[in-house]
């Protein structure tokens, strides 16, 4: 009775297979050593009219068994999909190439037009790639859309063989008017390294049709990443890019950020565990903020990203209404940085998209070498300032001497207004002497497309603010309003970069660029309190400022009243918005 039930079930499954064009032995754990062991499979293949797909995953196939199966496939002209992952468990590596050759030859003889070739989880190495080399170059693969070779141990040599085969296939298919248009490429855990990745990148660039690329854990460093970045630019329909657990560093990350500018269809970016570092993360954030309209997932976890860069990423995704997941776990934010990140995302109603931060590494510790470099840079900056002051004094003395010698020039003739002089060495007197057009003059002098320079100019103007002197107070606020209105209305201006630069210059946020903070004075905070109330200032940045102003930071100790007033204003503005 039980035998009848099993037979009925088998018959039902076979019928289901006919309807789907697929014959499956997936996960049955069969040990198929010779022709006798595959008699049943061979017969079912032969009897299957219109066979389009064969699943052999999770079995182990020897050379003789593969040859018998191949013989049955020689007449299957409608065949399209090979699901042959994990089918050589326990086999000698030397057995795999002849088995693959037999199966490939059969498909070529049948005149098959493959769309899917999946040989993942077969540890066949470079020799295994040679086993499918002829197939990949043949007409059977001119129509290939998915190539899955995950965890095959191809190595550099296998990667180069594969790249050459794909290139040849594209060349031959193009000559016949139907170029190879591969859409999905999967080759994680293959030890491709730089040379293998670079070879494949050339093939990818040639095809230009990729929609998904998965190449995690391949030991690729920035030269290989840069080559892949160049190739990705030529694949405008790319939706998924997974390069997890390779080593980008700043160079690779910046190259990839440039490539992403060309990929408006990208939906999933997985650069987790890629050591993108702060500069790389900021470059990627800039690209995200300027484009990528349908981005759904962004993974920059375990990349040694610091707080400043993480906040830039958070601000970059604020307009991504299709975003479903943001992963910044395992970076170097520290407790305060994690809080600031959460507050920032909460301020733009995206807190629920942030993944766990449980593996955060804490703020990076500055080593002695970094401190020495900071001191050397500080000394150089101080020397430059001293030299500028001496030169300015000498120029003034020369002018006084010349004015004494030349009677035609009145001694009391005033020097014309000089914005450069004010921005180099700000003083209330210099600002007032710029006259009624000071706001326009400053606005023209500052490059508002550069957020860092705009933040620096803001602090210099704000440093001369005096609450008790109405003339100076109005001159400062009018100048700041004109400058920032122009900046925030400029399409290329990055508001989050302005806020980040401001926090760095105030000494409230660490920067990888070793920027020397200014000496904070009440005027900085008083002017900022005015700015956050203005319509031109993006309200999503208020939460970031509030988070930093609420911290215990010694640099603000000398401005307690101004700080308290700013905090109150930030809270009020945030609640109102």
TORMIPA-503180 format. One record per residue (C-alpha): residue number from 1; residue in one letter; x, y, z. Coordinates in Angstrom, 2 decimals, padded with zeros to 5 digits, always signed. Layout:
BEGIN
(node NUM A (X Y Z))
...
***
This chain:
BEGIN
(node 1 X (+000.00 +000.00 +000.00))
(node 2 X (+002.79 +002.38 +000.97))
(node 3 X (+004.55 +001.58 -002.30))
(node 4 X (+001.44 +002.60 -004.28))
(node 5 X (+001.23 +005.93 -002.43))
(node 6 X (+004.89 +006.65 -003.17))
(node 7 X (+004.33 +005.77 -006.84))
(node 8 X (+001.30 +008.08 -007.03))
(node 9 X (+003.27 +010.89 -005.41))
(node 10 X (+006.16 +010.38 -007.84))
(node 11 X (+003.73 +010.43 -010.76))
(node 12 X (+002.15 +013.68 -009.48))
(node 13 X (+005.54 +015.30 -009.13))
(node 14 X (+006.50 +014.19 -012.63))
(node 15 X (+003.33 +015.73 -014.04))
(node 16 X (+004.02 +018.96 -012.17))
(node 17 X (+007.49 +018.89 -013.69))
(node 18 X (+006.07 +018.52 -017.18))
(node 19 X (+003.88 +021.57 -016.73))
(node 20 X (+006.85 +023.60 -015.56))
(node 21 X (+009.29 +022.18 -018.09))
(node 22 X (+011.50 +021.18 -015.15))
(node 23 X (+012.75 +017.84 -013.94))
(node 24 X (+014.08 +017.95 -010.37))
(node 25 X (+016.19 +015.63 -008.23))
(node 26 X (+017.14 +018.46 -005.92))
(node 27 X (+018.44 +017.54 -002.47))
(node 28 X (+017.91 +013.81 -002.81))
(node 29 X (+021.46 +012.96 -001.74))
(node 30 X (+021.91 +010.32 -004.43))
(node 31 X (+025.37 +008.83 -005.07))
(node 32 X (+025.48 +008.55 -008.85))
(node 33 X (+028.69 +006.76 -009.76))
(node 34 X (+027.98 +005.00 -013.06))
(node 35 X (+025.46 +004.52 -015.86))
(node 36 X (+023.52 +001.93 -013.89))
(node 37 X (+022.94 +004.35 -011.00))
(node 38 X (+021.32 +006.90 -013.31))
(node 39 X (+019.16 +004.58 -015.43))
(node 40 X (+015.95 +005.96 -013.91))
(node 41 X (+017.08 +009.59 -014.37))
(node 42 X (+018.15 +008.95 -017.95))
(node 43 X (+014.80 +007.39 -018.83))
(node 44 X (+012.86 +010.28 -017.27))
(node 45 X (+014.97 +012.78 -019.21))
(node 46 X (+014.40 +010.89 -022.44))
(node 47 X (+010.65 +010.66 -021.85))
(node 48 X (+010.28 +014.31 -020.84))
(node 49 X (+008.92 +016.19 -023.84))
(node 50 X (+009.91 +019.87 -023.94))
(node 51 X (+012.44 +019.57 -021.10))
(node 52 X (+013.70 +023.05 -020.20))
(node 53 X (+015.40 +022.62 -016.82))
(node 54 X (+017.22 +019.90 -014.90))
(node 55 X (+017.92 +020.13 -011.17))
(node 56 X (+020.74 +017.97 -009.85))
(node 57 X (+021.62 +020.02 -006.72))
(node 58 X (+022.47 +018.10 -003.60))
(node 59 X (+023.53 +014.85 -005.31))
(node 60 X (+027.01 +013.60 -006.16))
(node 61 X (+027.68 +012.78 -009.81))
(node 62 X (+030.64 +010.77 -011.10))
(node 63 X (+032.16 +010.90 -014.60))
(node 64 X (+030.35 +007.84 -015.98))
(node 65 X (+027.01 +008.99 -014.53))
(node 66 X (+027.49 +012.45 -016.03))
(node 67 X (+028.24 +010.94 -019.42))
(node 68 X (+025.03 +008.87 -019.30))
(node 69 X (+022.94 +011.92 -018.34))
(node 70 X (+024.66 +013.91 -021.07))
(node 71 X (+023.72 +011.34 -023.69))
(node 72 X (+020.05 +011.75 -022.72))
(node 73 X (+020.31 +015.54 -023.04))
(node 74 X (+021.67 +015.47 -026.59))
(node 75 X (+018.15 +015.59 -028.07))
(node 76 X (+016.72 +018.28 -025.78))
(node 77 X (+016.76 +021.32 -028.04))
(node 78 X (+014.38 +023.30 -025.80))
(node 79 X (+016.68 +023.01 -022.79))
(node 80 X (+017.38 +026.35 -021.03))
(node 81 X (+018.26 +026.07 -017.35))
(node 82 X (+021.03 +024.10 -015.60))
(node 83 X (+020.65 +023.94 -011.82))
(node 84 X (+023.78 +021.98 -011.07))
(node 85 X (+025.12 +023.44 -007.83))
(node 86 X (+026.61 +021.18 -005.15))
(node 87 X (+026.64 +018.05 -007.32))
(node 88 X (+030.24 +016.90 -006.94))
(node 89 X (+030.51 +016.39 -003.17))
(node 90 X (+033.15 +013.78 -002.34))
(node 91 X (+034.46 +013.62 -005.91))
(node 92 X (+038.10 +014.01 -006.84))
(node 93 X (+038.81 +017.35 -008.44))
(node 94 X (+040.17 +015.50 -011.48))
(node 95 X (+036.71 +013.94 -012.03))
(node 96 X (+034.90 +017.25 -012.34))
(node 97 X (+036.27 +018.68 -015.63))
(node 98 X (+035.47 +015.58 -017.74))
(node 99 X (+032.00 +015.38 -016.18))
(node 100 X (+031.34 +019.03 -017.03))
(node 101 X (+032.79 +018.63 -020.50))
(node 102 X (+030.38 +015.77 -021.23))
(node 103 X (+027.35 +017.73 -020.08))
(node 104 X (+028.45 +020.84 -021.96))
(node 105 X (+029.10 +018.95 -025.19))
(node 106 X (+025.61 +017.43 -024.98))
(node 107 X (+023.97 +020.84 -024.65))
(node 108 X (+025.92 +022.18 -027.61))
(node 109 X (+024.97 +019.14 -029.69))
(node 110 X (+021.30 +019.56 -028.73))
(node 111 X (+021.31 +023.17 -029.92))
(node 112 X (+020.18 +024.32 -026.46))
(node 113 X (+019.79 +028.03 -025.74))
(node 114 X (+020.74 +028.44 -022.09))
(node 115 X (+019.39 +031.22 -019.89))
(node 116 X (+020.63 +029.92 -016.50))
(node 117 X (+023.86 +028.12 -015.62))
(node 118 X (+024.28 +027.48 -011.88))
(node 119 X (+027.37 +025.56 -010.77))
(node 120 X (+027.72 +027.14 -007.31))
(node 121 X (+029.20 +025.24 -004.36))
(node 122 X (+031.27 +022.94 -006.53))
(node 123 X (+034.88 +023.28 -005.39))
(node 124 X (+036.30 +022.67 -008.85))
(node 125 X (+039.02 +025.36 -008.98))
(node 126 X (+040.53 +026.66 -012.24))
(node 127 X (+040.29 +023.20 -013.84))
(node 128 X (+036.54 +023.23 -013.34))
(node 129 X (+036.30 +026.52 -015.23))
(node 130 X (+038.18 +024.85 -018.07))
(node 131 X (+035.46 +022.17 -018.00))
(node 132 X (+032.82 +024.76 -018.97))
(node 133 X (+035.06 +026.96 -021.13))
(node 134 X (+033.92 +025.48 -024.45))
(node 135 X (+030.28 +025.66 -023.42))
(node 136 X (+030.59 +029.33 -022.44))
(node 137 X (+032.11 +030.20 -025.82))
(node 138 X (+029.45 +028.29 -027.78))
(node 139 X (+026.13 +029.32 -029.30))
(node 140 X (+024.43 +027.56 -026.37))
(node 141 X (+025.45 +030.49 -024.15))
(node 142 X (+024.73 +033.38 -026.51))
(node 143 X (+021.37 +033.69 -024.68))
(node 144 X (+022.75 +033.25 -021.15))
(node 145 X (+021.16 +035.59 -018.60))
(node 146 X (+022.29 +034.16 -015.25))
(node 147 X (+025.72 +032.73 -014.43))
(node 148 X (+026.10 +031.52 -010.86))
(node 149 X (+029.52 +030.28 -009.75))
(node 150 X (+029.46 +031.01 -006.03))
(node 151 X (+032.00 +029.25 -003.81))
(node 152 X (+033.81 +027.35 -006.56))
(node 153 X (+037.41 +028.17 -005.60))
(node 154 X (+038.18 +029.49 -009.09))
(node 155 X (+041.14 +031.58 -007.97))
(node 156 X (+042.88 +034.17 -010.15))
(node 157 X (+043.50 +031.64 -012.94))
(node 158 X (+039.89 +030.54 -013.07))
(node 159 X (+038.74 +034.15 -013.05))
(node 160 X (+040.91 +034.94 -016.06))
(node 161 X (+039.72 +031.85 -017.97))
(node 162 X (+036.11 +032.76 -017.21))
(node 163 X (+036.63 +036.39 -018.30))
(node 164 X (+038.23 +035.31 -021.58))
(node 165 X (+035.37 +032.87 -022.30))
(node 166 X (+032.70 +035.52 -021.64))
(node 167 X (+034.57 +038.01 -023.82))
(node 168 X (+034.80 +035.49 -026.65))
(node 169 X (+031.12 +034.64 -026.29))
(node 170 X (+030.16 +038.30 -026.50))
(node 171 X (+032.36 +038.84 -029.52))
(node 172 X (+030.98 +035.86 -031.44))
(node 173 X (+027.35 +036.51 -030.48))
(node 174 X (+027.67 +040.18 -031.44))
(node 175 X (+028.93 +039.15 -034.86))
(node 176 X (+025.67 +037.25 -035.31))
(node 177 X (+023.60 +040.27 -034.29))
(node 178 X (+022.53 +039.02 -030.86))
(node 179 X (+025.23 +040.00 -028.34))
(node 180 X (+025.50 +038.16 -025.03))
(node 181 X (+023.41 +040.12 -022.49))
(node 182 X (+024.23 +038.56 -019.13))
(node 183 X (+022.01 +039.99 -016.39))
(node 184 X (+023.05 +038.16 -013.21))
(node 185 X (+026.63 +037.29 -012.23))
(node 186 X (+027.36 +035.52 -008.94))
(node 187 X (+030.90 +034.57 -007.95))
(node 188 X (+031.37 +035.03 -004.20))
(node 189 X (+034.07 +033.20 -002.21))
(node 190 X (+036.33 +032.42 -005.17))
(node 191 X (+039.66 +034.05 -004.23))
(node 192 X (+039.60 +036.08 -007.44))
(node 193 X (+041.78 +038.82 -005.95))
(node 194 X (+042.79 +041.89 -007.99))
(node 195 X (+043.89 +040.16 -011.19))
(node 196 X (+040.83 +037.92 -011.44))
(node 197 X (+038.48 +040.80 -010.67))
(node 198 X (+040.21 +043.09 -013.17))
(node 199 X (+039.94 +040.48 -015.93))
(node 200 X (+036.22 +040.01 -015.23))
(node 201 X (+035.72 +043.78 -015.07))
(node 202 X (+036.85 +044.05 -018.69))
(node 203 X (+034.25 +041.47 -019.71))
(node 204 X (+031.55 +043.26 -017.68))
(node 205 X (+032.37 +046.56 -019.35))
(node 206 X (+032.13 +044.94 -022.76))
(node 207 X (+028.70 +043.39 -022.07))
(node 208 X (+027.09 +046.41 -020.38))
(node 209 X (+023.94 +044.43 -019.57))
(node 210 X (+024.38 +043.42 -015.92))
(node 211 X (+021.55 +043.92 -013.43))
(node 212 X (+022.99 +042.00 -010.47))
(node 213 X (+026.62 +041.48 -009.45))
(node 214 X (+027.48 +039.44 -006.37))
(node 215 X (+031.21 +039.07 -005.67))
(node 216 X (+031.66 +038.97 -001.87))
(node 217 X (+034.71 +037.52 -000.10))
(node 218 X (+037.16 +037.50 -002.98))
(node 219 X (+040.22 +039.19 -001.49))
(node 220 X (+039.85 +042.14 -003.86))
(node 221 X (+041.77 +045.32 -002.93))
(node 222 X (+041.45 +048.85 -004.28))
(node 223 X (+043.04 +048.18 -007.73))
(node 224 X (+040.50 +045.44 -008.41))
(node 225 X (+037.67 +047.46 -006.88))
(node 226 X (+038.60 +050.44 -009.05))
(node 227 X (+038.54 +048.24 -012.16))
(node 228 X (+035.10 +046.93 -011.19))
(node 229 X (+033.92 +050.49 -010.54))
(node 230 X (+034.91 +051.50 -014.06))
(node 231 X (+033.09 +048.49 -015.48))
(node 232 X (+029.92 +049.17 -013.48))
(node 233 X (+029.61 +052.62 -015.06))
(node 234 X (+028.96 +050.85 -018.37))
(node 235 X (+026.11 +048.76 -016.90))
(node 236 X (+023.38 +051.40 -016.42))
(node 237 X (+020.66 +048.86 -015.56))
(node 238 X (+022.52 +047.51 -012.52))
(node 239 X (+020.09 +047.01 -009.61))
(node 240 X (+022.14 +045.03 -007.07))
(node 241 X (+025.85 +045.41 -006.31))
(node 242 X (+027.21 +043.14 -003.58))
(node 243 X (+030.95 +043.36 -002.94))
(node 244 X (+030.76 +042.52 +000.77))
(node 245 X (+033.97 +041.60 +002.59))
(node 246 X (+036.52 +042.91 +000.10))
(node 247 X (+039.00 +045.67 +000.95))
(node 248 X (+038.07 +048.99 -000.68))
(node 249 X (+039.97 +051.51 +001.47))
(node 250 X (+039.44 +055.17 +000.57))
(node 251 X (+040.73 +054.81 -002.99))
(node 252 X (+038.39 +051.99 -003.93))
(node 253 X (+035.41 +053.55 -002.15))
(node 254 X (+035.87 +056.92 -003.84))
(node 255 X (+036.18 +055.20 -007.24))
(node 256 X (+033.01 +053.23 -006.52))
(node 257 X (+031.21 +056.41 -005.43))
(node 258 X (+032.02 +057.94 -008.82))
(node 259 X (+030.71 +054.84 -010.58))
(node 260 X (+027.44 +054.93 -008.63))
(node 261 X (+026.67 +058.34 -010.12))
(node 262 X (+025.98 +056.54 -013.40))
(node 263 X (+023.68 +053.91 -011.86))
(node 264 X (+020.24 +055.44 -011.38))
(node 265 X (+018.59 +052.00 -011.31))
(node 266 X (+020.59 +050.77 -008.31))
(node 267 X (+018.42 +049.41 -005.51))
(node 268 X (+020.81 +047.45 -003.27))
(node 269 X (+024.37 +048.46 -002.36))
(node 270 X (+026.25 +046.04 -000.12))
(node 271 X (+029.70 +047.35 +000.76))
(node 272 X (+029.66 +045.88 +004.26))
(node 273 X (+032.98 +044.83 +005.78))
(node 274 X (+034.80 +046.60 +002.94))
(node 275 X (+036.84 +049.09 +004.98))
(node 276 X (+035.47 +052.09 +003.08))
(node 277 X (+036.67 +054.39 +005.92))
(node 278 X (+035.36 +057.92 +006.54))
(node 279 X (+036.52 +059.54 +003.30))
(node 280 X (+035.02 +056.71 +001.26))
(node 281 X (+031.74 +056.79 +003.17))
(node 282 X (+031.44 +060.56 +002.70))
(node 283 X (+032.08 +060.18 -001.04))
(node 284 X (+029.40 +057.48 -001.25))
(node 285 X (+027.03 +059.66 +000.80))
(node 286 X (+027.50 +062.53 -001.63))
(node 287 X (+026.59 +060.29 -004.56))
(node 288 X (+023.57 +058.92 -002.72))
(node 289 X (+022.30 +062.41 -001.91))
(node 290 X (+022.66 +063.58 -005.50))
(node 291 X (+021.01 +060.59 -007.20))
(node 292 X (+020.07 +056.91 -006.78))
(node 293 X (+016.32 +057.68 -006.58))
(node 294 X (+015.10 +054.09 -006.03))
(node 295 X (+017.71 +052.94 -003.49))
(node 296 X (+016.26 +050.32 -001.12))
(node 297 X (+019.25 +049.01 +000.87))
(node 298 X (+022.59 +050.55 +001.79))
(node 299 X (+025.10 +048.49 +003.76))
(node 300 X (+028.27 +050.25 +004.94))
(node 301 X (+028.77 +048.15 +008.06))
(node 302 X (+032.19 +047.31 +009.53))
(node 303 X (+034.00 +049.93 +007.47))
(node 304 X (+035.89 +051.93 +010.16))
(node 305 X (+033.47 +054.80 +009.56))
(node 306 X (+033.52 +057.58 +012.14))
(node 307 X (+030.69 +059.71 +013.45))
(node 308 X (+031.12 +062.54 +010.95))
(node 309 X (+030.90 +060.16 +007.99))
(node 310 X (+027.98 +058.22 +009.45))
(node 311 X (+026.01 +061.44 +009.89))
(node 312 X (+026.78 +062.37 +006.28))
(node 313 X (+025.33 +059.02 +005.19))
(node 314 X (+022.25 +059.58 +007.35))
(node 315 X (+021.62 +062.99 +005.82))
(node 316 X (+022.21 +061.58 +002.33))
(node 317 X (+019.29 +059.16 +002.55))
(node 318 X (+016.73 +061.68 +003.78))
(node 319 X (+014.91 +061.91 +000.44))
(node 320 X (+015.11 +058.20 -000.44))
(node 321 X (+011.44 +057.33 -000.04))
(node 322 X (+011.98 +053.73 -001.18))
(node 323 X (+014.75 +053.00 +001.32))
(node 324 X (+014.03 +049.93 +003.44))
(node 325 X (+017.31 +049.27 +005.25))
(node 326 X (+020.41 +051.20 +006.33))
(node 327 X (+023.22 +049.19 +007.95))
(node 328 X (+026.00 +051.10 +009.73))
(node 329 X (+026.76 +048.51 +012.40))
(node 330 X (+030.31 +047.66 +013.46))
(node 331 X (+031.80 +051.08 +012.73))
(node 332 X (+033.63 +053.57 +014.98))
(node 333 X (+030.88 +055.92 +016.16))
(node 334 X (+031.13 +055.66 +019.92))
(node 335 X (+028.18 +056.00 +022.30))
(node 336 X (+027.60 +059.66 +021.51))
(node 337 X (+027.96 +059.02 +017.78))
(node 338 X (+025.39 +056.23 +017.85))
(node 339 X (+022.97 +058.55 +019.66))
(node 340 X (+023.61 +061.38 +017.18))
(node 341 X (+023.02 +059.00 +014.28))
(node 342 X (+019.73 +057.77 +015.74))
(node 343 X (+018.64 +061.35 +016.51))
(node 344 X (+019.46 +062.45 +012.97))
(node 345 X (+017.45 +059.64 +011.41))
(node 346 X (+014.62 +060.25 +013.85))
(node 347 X (+014.61 +063.90 +012.76))
(node 348 X (+013.95 +062.84 +009.17))
(node 349 X (+011.48 +060.06 +010.16))
(node 350 X (+013.78 +057.22 +009.10))
(node 351 X (+014.91 +055.82 +012.45))
(node 352 X (+013.07 +052.53 +011.89))
(node 353 X (+015.23 +051.80 +008.82))
(node 354 X (+018.49 +051.76 +010.78))
(node 355 X (+019.81 +048.32 +011.62))
(node 356 X (+021.36 +047.35 +014.94))
(node 357 X (+024.44 +049.25 +016.18))
(node 358 X (+025.28 +046.60 +018.79))
(node 359 X (+028.69 +045.82 +017.30))
(node 360 X (+029.92 +049.41 +017.19))
(node 361 X (+033.67 +049.55 +017.79))
(node 362 X (+033.64 +052.84 +019.72))
(node 363 X (+035.43 +056.05 +018.81))
(node 364 X (+038.86 +055.50 +017.24))
(node 365 X (+041.75 +056.29 +019.56))
(node 366 X (+044.28 +058.83 +018.32))
(node 367 X (+047.77 +057.37 +018.44))
(node 368 X (+050.92 +059.31 +019.20))
(node 369 X (+051.86 +059.51 +015.54))
(node 370 X (+048.57 +061.22 +014.70))
(node 371 X (+049.10 +063.65 +017.57))
(node 372 X (+052.56 +064.48 +016.28))
(node 373 X (+051.18 +065.07 +012.80))
(node 374 X (+048.47 +067.32 +014.24))
(node 375 X (+051.08 +069.34 +016.11))
(node 376 X (+053.25 +069.68 +013.03))
(node 377 X (+050.30 +070.83 +010.93))
(node 378 X (+049.25 +073.27 +013.66))
(node 379 X (+052.78 +074.69 +013.81))
(node 380 X (+052.82 +075.11 +010.03))
(node 381 X (+049.45 +076.87 +010.10))
(node 382 X (+050.58 +079.19 +012.88))
(node 383 X (+053.75 +080.03 +010.97))
(node 384 X (+051.68 +080.80 +007.86))
(node 385 X (+049.38 +083.10 +009.87))
(node 386 X (+052.38 +084.84 +011.47))
(node 387 X (+053.96 +085.33 +008.04))
(node 388 X (+050.70 +086.79 +006.68))
(node 389 X (+050.45 +089.21 +009.62))
(node 390 X (+054.08 +090.34 +009.18))
(node 391 X (+053.55 +090.82 +005.44))
(node 392 X (+050.40 +092.85 +006.09))
(node 393 X (+052.21 +095.04 +008.62))
(node 394 X (+055.14 +095.54 +006.25))
(node 395 X (+052.77 +096.52 +003.43))
(node 396 X (+051.08 +099.07 +005.69))
(node 397 X (+054.47 +100.52 +006.74))
(node 398 X (+055.59 +100.76 +003.09))
(node 399 X (+052.40 +102.56 +002.18))
(node 400 X (+052.89 +105.03 +005.02))
(node 401 X (+056.48 +105.70 +003.92))
(node 402 X (+055.42 +106.10 +000.29))
(node 403 X (+052.62 +108.44 +001.28))
(node 404 X (+055.15 +110.62 +003.08))
(node 405 X (+057.40 +110.84 +000.04))
(node 406 X (+054.64 +111.41 -002.51))
(node 407 X (+052.93 +114.70 -001.62))
(node 408 X (+050.26 +114.13 -004.27))
(node 409 X (+048.79 +111.29 -002.15))
(node 410 X (+047.04 +112.52 +001.02))
(node 411 X (+048.34 +110.84 +004.16))
(node 412 X (+044.80 +110.34 +005.44))
(node 413 X (+043.48 +108.58 +002.29))
(node 414 X (+041.48 +105.52 +003.47))
(node 415 X (+042.19 +102.04 +002.07))
(node 416 X (+039.34 +100.64 -000.06))
(node 417 X (+037.07 +097.98 +001.48))
(node 418 X (+038.75 +094.57 +001.30))
(node 419 X (+036.62 +091.44 +001.90))
(node 420 X (+039.69 +089.19 +001.71))
(node 421 X (+041.34 +091.11 +004.51))
(node 422 X (+038.22 +090.83 +006.69))
(node 423 X (+037.83 +087.08 +006.10))
(node 424 X (+041.55 +086.53 +006.78))
(node 425 X (+041.62 +088.60 +009.98))
(node 426 X (+038.05 +089.42 +011.04))
(node 427 X (+037.31 +092.46 +013.18))
(node 428 X (+034.12 +094.51 +013.81))
(node 429 X (+035.77 +097.63 +012.39))
(node 430 X (+036.72 +095.90 +009.13))
(node 431 X (+033.18 +094.55 +008.70))
(node 432 X (+031.61 +097.97 +009.18))
(node 433 X (+034.10 +099.60 +006.78))
(node 434 X (+032.89 +097.28 +004.02))
(node 435 X (+029.86 +099.57 +003.92))
(node 436 X (+026.23 +099.01 +003.01))
(node 437 X (+027.14 +096.51 +000.29))
(node 438 X (+029.08 +094.26 +002.69))
(node 439 X (+026.59 +091.39 +002.43))
(node 440 X (+026.80 +091.36 -001.35))
(node 441 X (+030.60 +091.66 -001.31))
(node 442 X (+030.97 +088.71 +001.10))
(node 443 X (+028.45 +086.66 -000.86))
(node 444 X (+030.49 +087.21 -004.03))
(node 445 X (+033.78 +086.35 -002.33))
(node 446 X (+032.78 +082.98 -000.82))
(node 447 X (+032.43 +079.86 -002.95))
(node 448 X (+029.04 +078.66 -001.72))
(node 449 X (+029.27 +075.42 -003.70))
(node 450 X (+031.89 +074.34 -001.15))
(node 451 X (+030.13 +073.54 +002.15))
(node 452 X (+033.36 +073.55 +004.17))
(node 453 X (+034.41 +077.00 +002.91))
(node 454 X (+030.91 +078.33 +003.57))
(node 455 X (+031.02 +077.03 +007.16))
(node 456 X (+034.43 +078.61 +007.66))
(node 457 X (+033.21 +081.97 +006.34))
(node 458 X (+030.12 +081.79 +008.56))
(node 459 X (+032.25 +081.33 +011.69))
(node 460 X (+034.58 +084.17 +010.73))
(node 461 X (+031.69 +086.58 +010.26))
(node 462 X (+029.97 +085.35 +013.44))
(node 463 X (+033.17 +085.75 +015.49))
(node 464 X (+032.75 +089.58 +015.51))
(node 465 X (+029.09 +089.47 +016.64))
(node 466 X (+028.27 +091.78 +019.56))
(node 467 X (+024.82 +091.57 +021.12))
(node 468 X (+025.17 +095.00 +022.76))
(node 469 X (+026.19 +096.84 +019.57))
(node 470 X (+023.28 +097.09 +017.15))
(node 471 X (+025.36 +098.26 +014.18))
(node 472 X (+027.73 +095.31 +014.40))
(node 473 X (+024.93 +092.87 +015.28))
(node 474 X (+022.88 +093.82 +012.20))
(node 475 X (+025.96 +093.86 +009.95))
(node 476 X (+026.85 +090.32 +011.05))
(node 477 X (+023.33 +088.90 +010.72))
(node 478 X (+022.64 +090.57 +007.36))
(node 479 X (+025.92 +089.22 +005.98))
(node 480 X (+025.25 +085.72 +007.29))
(node 481 X (+021.69 +085.67 +005.95))
(node 482 X (+022.82 +086.73 +002.48))
(node 483 X (+025.60 +084.13 +002.45))
(node 484 X (+023.53 +081.21 +003.69))
(node 485 X (+020.42 +082.04 +001.66))
(node 486 X (+022.54 +081.84 -001.46))
(node 487 X (+024.26 +078.64 -000.26))
(node 488 X (+021.11 +076.72 +000.66))
(node 489 X (+019.37 +077.78 -002.55))
(node 490 X (+022.26 +076.47 -004.67))
(node 491 X (+021.24 +073.02 -006.02))
(node 492 X (+024.70 +071.49 -005.58))
(node 493 X (+025.10 +072.73 -002.00))
(node 494 X (+025.15 +069.93 +000.58))
(node 495 X (+023.40 +071.06 +003.75))
(node 496 X (+024.56 +068.08 +005.81))
(node 497 X (+028.16 +068.76 +004.76))
(node 498 X (+027.80 +072.35 +005.95))
(node 499 X (+026.55 +071.21 +009.37))
(node 500 X (+029.28 +068.55 +009.63))
(node 501 X (+031.97 +071.08 +008.73))
(node 502 X (+030.53 +073.52 +011.24))
(node 503 X (+030.67 +070.92 +014.03))
(node 504 X (+034.23 +069.98 +013.09))
(node 505 X (+035.39 +073.62 +013.08))
(node 506 X (+033.73 +074.18 +016.46))
(node 507 X (+035.64 +071.19 +017.87))
(node 508 X (+032.45 +069.20 +018.53))
(node 509 X (+033.08 +066.49 +015.94))
(node 510 X (+036.28 +064.67 +015.05))
(node 511 X (+037.42 +064.74 +011.45))
(node 512 X (+039.76 +062.46 +009.54))
(node 513 X (+041.15 +065.52 +007.75))
(node 514 X (+042.73 +066.88 +010.95))
(node 515 X (+041.02 +070.25 +010.68))
(node 516 X (+042.15 +072.73 +013.32))
(node 517 X (+039.09 +073.89 +015.36))
(node 518 X (+038.46 +077.58 +015.96))
(node 519 X (+038.38 +079.16 +019.38))
(node 520 X (+034.66 +079.16 +020.15))
(node 521 X (+033.23 +082.55 +021.20))
(node 522 X (+029.64 +083.43 +022.17))
(node 523 X (+029.11 +085.13 +018.81))
(node 524 X (+029.39 +081.79 +017.00))
(node 525 X (+026.49 +080.32 +018.98))
(node 526 X (+024.44 +083.53 +018.99))
(node 527 X (+024.66 +083.80 +015.20))
(node 528 X (+023.81 +080.11 +014.87))
(node 529 X (+020.76 +080.61 +017.08))
(node 530 X (+019.58 +083.26 +014.61))
(node 531 X (+020.27 +081.00 +011.60))
(node 532 X (+018.30 +077.96 +012.81))
(node 533 X (+015.17 +080.14 +013.10))
(node 534 X (+015.33 +081.21 +009.46))
(node 535 X (+013.27 +079.62 +006.69))
(node 536 X (+016.32 +078.92 +004.53))
(node 537 X (+017.84 +076.58 +007.14))
(node 538 X (+016.79 +072.91 +006.60))
(node 539 X (+014.86 +071.76 +009.66))
(node 540 X (+016.15 +068.18 +009.38))
(node 541 X (+019.56 +069.51 +010.50))
(node 542 X (+018.16 +070.88 +013.74))
(node 543 X (+018.18 +067.45 +015.42))
(node 544 X (+021.88 +067.01 +014.61))
(node 545 X (+022.81 +070.37 +016.13))
(node 546 X (+020.65 +069.70 +019.18))
(node 547 X (+022.36 +066.35 +019.78))
(node 548 X (+025.81 +067.91 +019.75))
(node 549 X (+024.89 +070.95 +021.83))
(node 550 X (+023.50 +068.67 +024.55))
(node 551 X (+026.83 +066.94 +025.07))
(node 552 X (+029.28 +067.81 +027.79))
(node 553 X (+032.06 +069.41 +025.81))
(node 554 X (+034.72 +071.65 +027.29))
(node 555 X (+035.00 +073.80 +024.16))
(node 556 X (+031.59 +075.30 +024.99))
(node 557 X (+032.30 +075.98 +028.67))
(node 558 X (+033.24 +079.61 +027.98))
(node 559 X (+029.89 +080.25 +026.26))
(node 560 X (+027.40 +078.82 +028.77))
(node 561 X (+024.67 +081.42 +028.32))
(node 562 X (+024.89 +081.42 +024.52))
(node 563 X (+024.89 +077.64 +024.52))
(node 564 X (+021.80 +077.42 +026.76))
(node 565 X (+019.94 +079.92 +024.59))
(node 566 X (+020.87 +077.98 +021.45))
(node 567 X (+019.71 +074.70 +023.01))
(node 568 X (+016.34 +076.23 +023.94))
(node 569 X (+015.89 +077.62 +020.44))
(node 570 X (+016.81 +074.28 +018.83))
(node 571 X (+014.28 +072.46 +021.00))
(node 572 X (+011.58 +074.97 +020.16))
(node 573 X (+012.29 +074.89 +016.41))
(node 574 X (+012.33 +071.11 +016.41))
(node 575 X (+009.00 +070.86 +018.25))
(node 576 X (+007.41 +073.42 +015.91))
(node 577 X (+008.56 +071.55 +012.81))
***
